[in-house]
Amino acid sequence: MKDFFKDNDKISAIQAQYEAQKIAFAPIVFQVVRTMRDLKLLEILADNKDGLTYEELAKKSDLTKYAIQLLCETALSANIISIKNEKIYLTKIGFFIHSDKMTNTNMNYNHHVNYLGLFYLEESIKSGKAEGLKVLSDKDTIYPALSTLPQKVKDSWFDFDHMYSDSGFPKVIKILEELNPKSILDIGGNTGKFAMLFAKKNPNVNITIMDLPQQVKLAKQNIYENDIKNISTYEANILKEETSIPKDFDIIWMSQFLDCFKEEQIISILKKIMNSVDVNSEICIMEPFWDRQSNETAAYCVINTSPYFTAMANGYSKMFKYTDFEKLLKIAGLEVIEIIDDIGLCQTLIRCKK
Amino acid sequence: MKDFFKDNDKISAIQAQYEAQKIAFAPIVFQVVRTMRDLKLLEILADNKDGLTYEELAKKSDLTKYAIQLLCETALSANIISIKNEKIYLTKIGFFIHSDKMTNTNMNYNHHVNYLGLFYLEESIKSGKAEGLKVLSDKDTIYPALSTLPQKVKDSWFDFDHMYSDSGFPKVIKILEELNPKSILDIGGNTGKFAMLFAKKNPNVNITIMDLPQQVKLAKQNIYENDIKNISTYEANILKEETSIPKDFDIIWMSQFLDCFKEEQIISILKKIMNSVDVNSEICIMEPFWDRQSNETAAYCVINTSPYFTAMANGYSKMFKYTDFEKLLKIAGLEVIEIIDDIGLCQTLIRCKK
């Protein structure tokens, strides 16, 4: 584990006052910078490394000089551009906003999925429900609403989800293959992304996706369209008392699944799994833990994904700190046999046994 | 004038990548920090300088441990708190968010007035109209809607407006008194705040408020309630061609008035004034110019007030850079005789003659 954010409070009061204003004006800077990105102003500046005047940028972008100056003054104050001798240049921060895929995916997700609903974060904290979701859907959680969200919201949600979870699949599939499983139970397998990747590469391994009926329906469709024979499905709500976990799998696999639940629900799910496995089975859990990231920037991104769960997703889950998650594994009686960090962008694999 | 933001781009690429993520997650940090302030978590931490555990903070605030941990992890990542040996401490930035009046007023204004409408900044830039205003009102500009806005929005708007403009009144009134005027024309006098202050202190000076009918109505009510005899009113839309400026005033006074207009409108207003004054009259303009602030933090706040004008107020005005404003004065033929900075929080007084 790493001790991130240990340099907090090492700035002067004068600097702290400035940083407080940056937080107080954060929505302004966010929307100005996003607008400059989406109206291609950052791209035009990236393509003109010798700098452009306001007039030249207005002409190239087909916007008024008022619009250009307004956006550029905020961008100047936020270190997105620099201005020398009346010419505007893109800074390194501006360059990342313009061309870094991760930054763009985070920004789209925070604009299209989270921005409006986050206004209701305080209400969500008070009620324990995703009060911000009302701006997108009348459902209680975002999961059954996903397929019906407006296109831009849906695209931004899936781009974000896939960037984080899918980026880990190639490496983790190799690790799981080395365990030589004959069967895998993919709990919370969702639309089948992981299962299909693994099943295609390993036609002799039988994979069962266990999930809610609406997710299984989408997974079945995908499996059918990809003509994959070694995946079956199991419809169940894991939170229901009468639900039990199917037995006799070599690996129980959960990828970014447990972060959708409360601590007490996680313990109950893990205990159910413990009742279904024998000593030879492995329980493999992949999650992005913020205290196991390779650098503070990654820790920052993982942490700040959590308020989405409160305001938009379900009101009660979050990304984990590993030292907290470890306690839940212990309570449920799991023995950790190996922890593998740096899988994909931000994932950690925990291999456990009974 | 000061050359603010000249240190832009003096950071490494690694630091720039981190700063880009801070912008991409800015709405998350804003809403978490505001929620912590409004749920009194920052106050509780300020009152417990020896630190509190998550459990202790949950107990003292009557929130769940989940809520506390979620908010505190984002706050940790944003340097609002520090954590040592599982105890949470408020940082200097957290202290400013908790107890600095200016920071609080800025944050309330950006949450209650601007946050939701800022989602439509891109559309406002494209259309030249305040497209974000639709979340609050069906009017074209915010000014006629002000009196009917929801209470929290109205309070936050007026607190912000008064903090910036009213803070300059005591000092500027002394400066104007030294000019020994017999009469003042207060163009854009709004609800009469400046006029009433000046008139009470100087019962022998006659002040005329010139503004739109709905503003004059509110001003008249205030003047009546305060039983002030030396203020009269003049209803007019200064943008209309047929409107002329009343003559024979010693001082033409405009406080945070011209920043509500486009450059060509400002030139036209200044030219109209030039046609009404003689060589002995003074034209006194008070505005917050971002390049004349005493420090970069103040410049940052003034600049980032501008996107409100685009998305929420009218779609086409902004706060000025003095070097731009100077050009407009020149085009209209005004001669600047004195510039006085550091009036109140952020104002500059420009004394001009024909």
Interface residues (C-beta under 8 A of the other chain):
Chain A: F4 F5 N8 D9 I11 S12 A13 I14 A16 Q17 Y18 E19 A20 Q21 K22 I23 A24 F25 A26 P27 I28 V29 F30 Q31 V32 V33 R34 T35 D38 L39 L63 T64 Y66 A67 Q69 L70 L71 E73 T74 L76 S77 A78 N79 I80 I81 S82 I83 Y89 T91 K92 I93 F95 F96 I97 D100 M102 T103 N106 M107 N110 H111 N114 Y115 L116 L118 F119 L121 E122 I125 K126 G128 K262 E263 W290 E296 T297 A299 Y300 C301 I303 N304 S306 P307 Y308 F309 T310 A311 Y316 K318 K321 D324
Chain B: F4 F5 N8 D9 I11 S12 A13 I14 A16 Q17 Y18 E19 A20 Q21 K22 I23 A24 F25 A26 P27 I28 V29 F30 Q31 V32 V33 R34 T35 D38 L39 L63 T64 Y66 A67 Q69 L70 L71 E73 T74 L76 S77 A78 N79 I80 I81 S82 I83 Y89 T91 K92 I93 F95 F96 I97 D100 T103 N106 M107 N110 H111 N114 Y115 L116 L118 F119 L121 E122 I125 K126 G128 K262 E263 W290 E296 T297 A299 Y300 C301 I303 N304 S306 P307 Y308 F309 T310 A311 Y316 K318 K321 D324
